[in-house]
């Protein structure tokens, strides 16, 4: 008789990854503590040990997970800004189920630190009004991802398979980013 494998220990990271999977495959509305507990093979109350504020803490953690980005400074502020925008876009595109949270939750924790880091990097690289530039860059990234997810068919129940990657969307993003960076340089 083979030995029974011990259960995978519950952790904050495992909870967040499982919640992201549910949100991305079934939608944010279907993400309940009970459904999450079932997916984790634990009682829903066990989740509260890792997220004491429950669903509110879970929603904050999911928003933070898809908006806390880190990149190394590049040779110029433009290259650094471009790296931040591309990394942010990829993270948001990977988790369309929590895009609404990313758009509506105020930046906290790691996200606030990430925004501060981006602002500092751009300022140190010589960009005047770096905080204003970061707000514009974040607005551009969030808006472009929202349009891309909307056009992908991700949330349409009539669509059998949504388009995860679209070359036209990539080109539109790069064109818009170039225009925004030129505007910030002026």
C-alpha positions as CSV (number, residue, x, y, z in Angstrom):
1,X,0.0,0.0,0.0
2,X,1.6,3.3,-1.1
3,X,2.1,5.9,1.6
4,X,-0.5,8.7,1.5
5,X,1.0,12.0,0.5
6,X,0.7,14.7,3.1
7,X,-1.5,17.6,2.1
8,X,0.1,20.7,0.6
9,X,0.4,23.3,3.4
10,X,-1.8,26.3,3.1
11,X,0.0,29.6,2.5
12,X,-0.8,33.1,1.6
13,X,0.9,32.6,-1.8
14,X,-1.0,29.4,-2.5
15,X,-4.3,31.1,-1.6
16,X,-3.6,34.0,-3.9
17,X,-2.5,31.8,-6.8
18,X,-5.7,29.6,-6.5
19,X,-7.9,32.7,-6.2
20,X,-6.2,34.2,-9.3
21,X,-7.0,30.9,-11.2
22,X,-10.6,31.0,-10.2
23,X,-11.0,34.7,-11.1
24,X,-9.2,34.2,-14.4
25,X,-11.2,31.1,-15.4
26,X,-14.6,31.8,-13.9
27,X,-14.7,35.5,-13.2
28,X,-14.3,37.6,-10.1
29,X,-18.0,37.2,-9.2
30,X,-17.6,33.5,-8.9
31,X,-14.7,33.9,-6.4
32,X,-16.1,33.1,-3.0
33,X,-14.4,32.1,0.2
34,X,-16.3,28.7,0.1
35,X,-15.3,28.1,-3.6
36,X,-11.7,29.1,-2.8
37,X,-11.7,26.7,0.2
38,X,-13.0,23.9,-2.0
39,X,-10.3,24.5,-4.6
40,X,-7.6,24.5,-1.8
41,X,-9.2,21.4,-0.2
42,X,-9.6,23.2,3.1
43,X,-12.5,24.6,5.1
44,X,-13.1,28.2,4.1
45,X,-12.4,29.4,7.6
46,X,-8.8,28.1,7.3
47,X,-8.1,30.9,4.8
48,X,-8.8,33.5,7.5
49,X,-5.6,32.4,9.3
50,X,-3.6,33.8,6.4
51,X,-6.0,36.6,5.5
52,X,-7.6,37.8,8.7
53,X,-9.8,40.4,7.1
54,X,-11.3,37.7,4.8
55,X,-12.6,38.6,1.4
56,X,-11.5,42.2,1.7
57,X,-8.0,41.2,2.4
58,X,-8.1,38.7,-0.5
59,X,-9.3,41.4,-2.9
60,X,-6.5,43.7,-1.8
61,X,-3.9,40.9,-2.2
62,X,-5.1,40.1,-5.7
63,X,-5.0,43.7,-6.8
64,X,-1.5,44.1,-5.2
65,X,-0.3,40.9,-6.9
66,X,-1.1,42.2,-10.4
67,X,0.0,45.8,-9.8
68,X,3.2,45.5,-7.8
69,X,5.9,45.5,-10.5
70,X,9.7,45.8,-10.2
71,X,12.2,46.6,-13.0
72,X,15.8,47.5,-12.9
73,X,16.7,51.0,-14.0
74,X,17.7,51.3,-17.7
75,X,20.1,53.6,-19.5
76,X,17.5,56.4,-19.9
77,X,14.3,57.4,-18.2
78,X,12.5,56.5,-21.5
79,X,13.9,53.0,-21.4
80,X,13.1,52.6,-17.7
81,X,9.5,53.9,-18.3
82,X,9.1,51.5,-21.2
83,X,10.3,48.6,-19.1
84,X,7.8,49.5,-16.3
85,X,4.9,49.8,-18.8
86,X,5.7,46.5,-20.6
87,X,6.0,44.6,-17.3
88,X,2.8,46.1,-15.9
89,X,0.9,45.3,-19.1
90,X,2.1,41.7,-19.1
91,X,1.1,41.1,-15.5
92,X,-2.3,42.6,-16.0
93,X,-2.8,40.7,-19.2
94,X,-1.9,37.4,-17.5
95,X,-4.8,37.9,-15.0
96,X,-7.8,39.5,-16.7
97,X,-10.1,38.2,-14.0
98,X,-8.8,40.7,-11.5
99,X,-8.4,43.7,-13.9
100,X,-11.4,45.4,-12.3
101,X,-9.7,45.2,-8.9
102,X,-6.5,46.6,-10.3
103,X,-8.4,49.5,-11.7
104,X,-10.4,50.3,-8.6
105,X,-8.4,49.4,-5.5
106,X,-6.2,52.2,-4.2
107,X,-2.5,51.4,-4.3
108,X,-1.4,49.8,-1.0
109,X,1.5,47.8,0.3
110,X,3.8,46.5,-2.5
111,X,1.9,48.4,-5.1
112,X,2.5,51.7,-3.4
113,X,6.2,50.8,-2.9
114,X,6.4,49.9,-6.6
115,X,4.9,53.3,-7.7
116,X,7.4,55.1,-5.4
117,X,10.3,53.1,-6.9
118,X,9.2,53.9,-10.4
119,X,8.8,57.6,-9.6
120,X,12.3,57.6,-7.9
121,X,13.9,55.8,-10.9
122,X,12.5,58.2,-13.4
123,X,13.4,61.2,-11.4
124,X,16.9,60.0,-10.8
125,X,17.2,59.4,-14.6
126,X,16.3,63.1,-15.2
127,X,12.6,63.1,-15.9
128,X,11.0,66.3,-14.4
129,X,7.6,65.8,-12.8
130,X,8.2,62.1,-12.4
131,X,5.2,61.6,-10.2
132,X,2.9,63.1,-12.8
133,X,4.5,61.0,-15.5
134,X,4.0,57.8,-13.5
135,X,0.3,58.6,-13.1
136,X,0.0,59.2,-16.9
137,X,2.0,56.0,-17.7
138,X,-0.2,53.9,-15.3
139,X,-3.4,55.4,-16.8
140,X,-2.1,54.5,-20.3
141,X,-1.2,50.9,-19.3
142,X,-4.5,50.2,-17.4
143,X,-6.6,51.8,-20.2
144,X,-4.9,49.9,-22.9
145,X,-5.2,46.5,-21.1
146,X,-8.8,47.2,-20.3
147,X,-9.6,47.8,-24.0
148,X,-7.5,44.8,-25.0
149,X,-9.3,42.5,-22.5
150,X,-12.7,43.9,-23.7
151,X,-11.9,43.2,-27.3
152,X,-10.4,39.7,-26.6
153,X,-13.7,38.2,-25.7
154,X,-12.5,37.1,-22.3
155,X,-15.7,38.1,-20.4
156,X,-18.2,37.2,-23.2
157,X,-20.0,33.9,-22.3
158,X,-20.7,33.4,-26.0
159,X,-17.0,33.2,-26.9
160,X,-15.6,29.7,-26.8
161,X,-11.9,30.8,-26.8
162,X,-10.7,34.3,-26.1
163,X,-7.7,35.8,-27.8
164,X,-4.9,36.0,-25.2
165,X,-2.4,37.6,-27.4
166,X,-3.1,40.0,-30.3
167,X,-0.3,41.3,-32.5
168,X,-2.4,44.4,-33.4
169,X,-2.9,45.1,-29.7
170,X,0.9,44.8,-29.2
171,X,1.5,47.3,-32.1
172,X,-1.2,49.7,-30.7
173,X,0.4,49.5,-27.3
174,X,3.9,50.3,-28.5
175,X,2.6,53.1,-30.7
176,X,0.7,54.7,-27.9
177,X,3.6,54.3,-25.5
178,X,6.0,56.0,-27.9
179,X,3.6,58.9,-28.3
180,X,3.2,59.2,-24.5
181,X,7.0,59.1,-24.0
182,X,7.5,61.8,-26.6
183,X,4.8,63.9,-24.9
184,X,6.5,63.5,-21.5
185,X,9.8,64.5,-23.0
186,X,8.4,67.8,-24.3
